[in-house]
Amino acid sequence: MIQNMFANMPPVVKNILLLNVVMYIIALLGEAQGIPVTRLLGGYVFNSPYFEPYQMVTHFFMHSTQTFFHIFFNMFAFVIFGSMLERVWGPKRFFIFYVATAVGAFIFHQLFGYWEVKSVEAELLAQGFNEYQLREIVEEAIAKNLATDNTLLNQYILGLGTPVVGASGAVYGVLVAFGYLFPNTQLMLLFPPIPVKAKWLVIFLVGVAIYNSFISNPGDNVAHLAHLGGAIVGFILVFYWQKSTRNFY
């Protein structure tokens, strides 16, 4: 059954799925050997000492190695909804869409992250720190995984030293595109197992992303702004590409 499902996947979806799985295994094995794969390939805010331009691409092929569910749910949704989009658009357009939503989600998330980090930095400078001190403190804290007694300083360290990983931004773009093209398609949820039209599911998920993006939740390490950014970029692209379409399903 799994072999038949894999054989019937369109090529771009299949290759992106394989690449994500391979990178997940590499990260698991590498970090078990002490190689910081996630730190090297995850995406940092633009003003972080760890930011590298290539991370704009590598981050969305990485997933958290702390839980299997991160990659499982991302790839499950990607295969289900992405396969339909690739069959409608063809491989080239679907690949462009996927990469554009992933990069757009990253930029959206990082711009807000940059602004937040600079705001915290300004407050720390007002407290008497200087830029050289902050740089030394951040580098030592990140290298040794240390926390300080200063809550604001810890927030600054986390902002610069926590990478964003995962295909969630692109997956949200795929969901929005599916909901736009097939708004009345009936879907069966896994949890709870109830039927729902695609448009209502997408509206709910985007609403949750908007809500979580602008509330303060210190224990939440999910990049909700990346979800929202992917949804926005996905909507813009599908609206532009399909603006002459009058048939929705």
C-alpha positions as CSV (number, residue, x, y, z in Angstrom):
1,M,0.0,0.0,0.0
2,I,2.8,2.4,1.0
3,Q,4.7,1.5,-2.1
4,N,1.7,2.2,-4.3
5,M,1.1,5.5,-2.6
6,F,4.8,6.5,-3.0
7,A,4.7,5.5,-6.7
8,N,1.6,7.6,-7.4
9,M,3.1,10.8,-5.9
10,P,3.9,13.5,-8.4
11,P,7.6,14.1,-8.8
12,V,8.2,17.4,-7.0
13,V,6.2,16.3,-3.9
14,K,8.0,13.0,-3.9
15,N,11.5,14.5,-4.1
16,I,10.8,17.2,-1.5
17,L,9.4,14.5,0.9
18,L,12.6,12.4,0.4
19,L,14.9,15.4,0.9
20,N,13.1,16.3,4.2
21,V,13.3,12.8,5.5
22,V,17.0,12.4,4.5
23,M,17.9,15.8,6.2
24,Y,16.0,14.7,9.3
25,I,18.0,11.5,9.5
26,I,21.3,13.4,8.9
27,A,20.4,15.8,11.7
28,L,19.5,12.9,14.1
29,L,22.8,11.1,13.3
30,G,24.9,14.2,13.3
31,E,23.7,15.6,16.6
32,A,24.0,12.2,18.2
33,Q,27.7,12.5,17.3
34,G,27.9,16.1,18.6
35,I,27.7,17.8,15.2
36,P,25.3,20.8,15.5
37,V,23.5,20.2,12.2
38,T,20.4,22.2,13.3
39,R,22.5,25.1,14.4
40,L,24.4,25.2,11.1
41,L,21.4,24.8,8.8
42,G,18.6,26.4,10.8
43,G,17.6,30.0,10.0
44,Y,18.7,32.7,12.4
45,V,17.5,36.4,12.4
46,F,19.5,38.6,10.1
47,N,21.4,40.4,13.0
48,S,22.4,37.1,14.7
49,P,26.2,36.2,14.6
50,Y,25.1,32.8,13.4
51,F,23.1,34.0,10.4
52,E,24.3,32.8,6.9
53,P,22.5,33.5,3.6
54,Y,22.3,29.8,2.7
55,Q,20.0,29.3,5.7
56,M,17.2,30.9,3.8
57,V,17.0,27.7,1.8
58,T,18.4,25.0,4.2
59,H,16.1,25.9,7.1
60,F,12.9,24.6,5.4
61,F,14.4,21.1,4.8
62,M,15.2,20.8,8.5
63,H,12.9,19.7,11.3
64,S,13.2,19.5,15.1
65,T,15.0,16.3,16.2
66,Q,13.3,16.6,19.6
67,T,10.1,15.2,18.3
68,F,9.0,13.1,15.3
69,F,5.6,14.8,15.1
70,H,7.1,18.0,13.7
71,I,8.2,16.4,10.5
72,F,5.4,13.9,10.4
73,F,2.5,16.4,10.4
74,N,4.3,18.8,8.1
75,M,5.0,16.1,5.5
76,F,1.6,14.5,5.9
77,A,-0.2,17.7,5.1
78,F,2.3,18.5,2.3
79,V,1.8,15.2,0.6
80,I,-2.0,15.2,0.9
81,F,-2.6,18.8,-0.3
82,G,0.6,19.4,-2.3
83,S,0.0,16.4,-4.5
84,M,-3.3,17.8,-5.7
85,L,-1.7,21.2,-6.4
86,E,1.1,19.7,-8.4
87,R,-1.3,17.8,-10.5
88,V,-3.3,20.9,-11.2
89,W,-0.4,23.3,-11.8
90,G,2.3,20.9,-13.1
91,P,5.8,20.4,-11.5
92,K,7.5,23.7,-12.5
93,R,4.8,26.0,-11.1
94,F,4.3,23.9,-8.0
95,F,8.1,23.9,-7.3
96,I,8.2,27.7,-7.7
97,F,5.2,28.1,-5.4
98,Y,6.7,25.9,-2.7
99,V,10.1,27.6,-2.7
100,A,8.5,31.1,-2.9
101,T,6.2,30.4,0.1
102,A,9.0,28.9,2.1
103,V,11.4,31.8,1.5
104,G,8.6,34.3,2.0
105,A,7.7,32.8,5.3
106,F,11.3,33.0,6.4
107,I,11.7,36.6,5.5
108,F,8.4,37.5,7.1
109,H,9.3,35.8,10.3
110,Q,12.9,37.1,10.4
111,L,11.9,40.7,9.7
112,F,9.7,40.7,12.8
113,G,12.4,38.8,14.7
114,Y,15.0,41.4,13.7
115,W,12.7,44.2,14.9
116,E,12.1,42.4,18.2
117,V,15.8,41.8,18.8
118,K,16.7,45.4,18.0
119,S,14.0,46.6,20.4
120,V,15.4,44.5,23.2
121,E,18.9,45.5,22.4
122,A,17.9,49.2,22.7
123,E,16.5,48.5,26.2
124,L,19.7,46.7,27.2
125,L,21.9,49.6,25.9
126,A,19.7,51.9,28.0
127,Q,20.4,49.8,31.0
128,G,24.2,50.5,30.6
129,F,25.4,47.6,28.5
130,N,27.5,48.4,25.4
131,E,27.5,46.6,22.1
132,Y,30.8,44.9,22.7
133,Q,29.6,43.5,26.1
134,L,26.4,42.2,24.6
135,R,28.2,40.5,21.8
136,E,30.5,38.7,24.3
137,I,27.7,37.7,26.6
138,V,25.6,36.4,23.7
139,E,28.4,34.3,22.1
140,E,29.3,32.8,25.5
141,A,25.7,32.1,26.5
142,I,24.9,30.4,23.2
143,A,28.1,28.4,23.0
144,K,27.7,27.1,26.6
145,N,23.9,27.0,26.7
146,L,23.8,29.4,29.7
147,A,21.1,31.6,31.1
148,T,21.6,34.9,33.0
149,D,19.8,36.5,35.9
150,N,18.6,39.3,33.6
151,T,15.2,38.4,31.9
152,L,15.6,40.9,29.2
153,L,19.1,39.7,28.4
154,N,17.8,36.1,28.2
155,Q,15.2,37.2,25.8
156,Y,17.9,38.9,23.7
157,I,20.1,35.7,23.7
158,L,17.1,33.5,22.7
159,G,16.2,35.9,19.9
160,L,19.7,35.8,18.4
161,G,20.5,32.2,19.2
162,T,17.3,30.2,18.4
163,P,17.1,29.0,14.8
164,V,13.8,28.5,13.0
165,V,13.5,25.2,11.2
166,G,10.8,23.3,9.3
167,A,8.6,23.4,6.2
168,S,5.6,24.8,8.1
169,G,5.6,28.1,6.3
170,A,5.5,26.5,2.9
171,V,2.9,23.9,4.1
172,Y,0.6,26.8,5.2
173,G,1.1,28.3,1.7
174,V,0.0,24.9,0.3
175,L,-3.0,24.7,2.6
176,V,-4.1,28.2,1.6
177,A,-3.7,27.5,-2.1
178,F,-5.7,24.2,-1.7
179,G,-8.4,26.0,0.2
180,Y,-8.6,28.7,-2.4
181,L,-8.9,26.3,-5.4
182,F,-11.0,23.7,-3.7
183,P,-13.0,25.6,-1.0
184,N,-15.9,23.2,-0.9
185,T,-14.0,20.0,-1.0
186,Q,-15.0,17.8,2.0
187,L,-12.0,16.8,4.2
188,M,-12.0,14.3,7.1
189,L,-10.0,15.5,10.1
190,L,-7.8,13.1,12.0
191,F,-8.3,14.7,15.5
192,P,-11.3,14.8,15.9
193,P,-12.5,12.6,13.0
194,I,-15.2,14.9,11.7
195,P,-15.8,16.2,8.1
196,V,-15.1,19.8,7.3
197,K,-14.9,21.9,4.1
198,A,-11.4,22.9,3.0
199,K,-12.2,26.7,3.3
200,W,-13.3,26.4,6.9
201,L,-10.2,24.4,7.9
202,V,-7.9,26.9,6.2
203,I,-9.7,29.9,7.8
204,F,-9.4,28.3,11.2
205,L,-5.7,27.4,10.8
206,V,-4.8,30.9,9.5
207,G,-6.8,32.4,12.3
208,V,-4.9,30.4,14.9
209,A,-1.6,31.5,13.3
210,I,-2.7,35.2,13.5
211,Y,-3.8,34.9,17.1
212,N,-0.6,33.1,18.2
213,S,1.6,35.5,16.3
214,F,0.6,38.5,18.3
215,I,0.1,37.1,21.9
216,S,2.9,36.7,24.4
217,N,3.5,33.1,25.3
218,P,7.0,32.5,26.8
219,G,6.8,28.7,26.6
220,D,5.8,28.7,22.9
221,N,8.7,27.9,20.6
222,V,6.6,27.5,17.4
223,A,7.3,30.0,14.6
224,H,3.8,31.2,14.2
225,L,4.9,34.3,12.1
226,A,6.5,31.9,9.6
227,H,3.1,30.1,9.3
228,L,1.4,33.4,8.8
229,G,4.0,34.6,6.3
230,G,3.7,31.4,4.3
231,A,-0.1,31.7,4.2
232,I,0.1,35.4,3.0
233,V,2.7,34.6,0.3
234,G,0.7,31.6,-0.8
235,F,-2.5,33.5,-1.0
236,I,-0.9,36.3,-3.1
237,L,0.6,33.8,-5.5
238,V,-2.5,31.7,-6.0
239,F,-4.8,34.7,-6.3
240,Y,-2.5,36.2,-9.0
241,W,-2.2,32.9,-10.9
242,Q,-5.9,32.0,-10.7
243,K,-7.4,35.5,-11.0
244,S,-9.2,34.6,-14.3
245,T,-10.5,31.3,-12.9
246,R,-14.2,31.1,-12.1
247,N,-14.5,27.4,-11.3
248,F,-13.9,26.4,-7.7
249,Y,-14.6,23.0,-6.2
